[in-house]
């Protein structure tokens, strides 16, 4: 399971950097690529069932901390399909609260109300 340890460490590190970047302000030019920013959280979601219960317990506190910071830096999308999501990927239904870029930049329609 040592390979999973390294993989979890690496992916959690990328998720941490993603969350810090979102907290600092998401660049609007990438607004329509937002789902790509969530790739590492998706990876963690896929990896989790492959970990032993002991490993899940070991990593859960760290993952929870970064998920909580992500929630604080994002808002839920006005997405009627979100309730139908079957895979518990709640992070896919959020958008950044703080953005940078041109004020007249077009936003994805589900980013409502507009971020600051």
Order of alpha helices (4+ residues) and beta strands (2+ residues): alpha-beta-alpha-alpha-alpha-beta-beta-beta
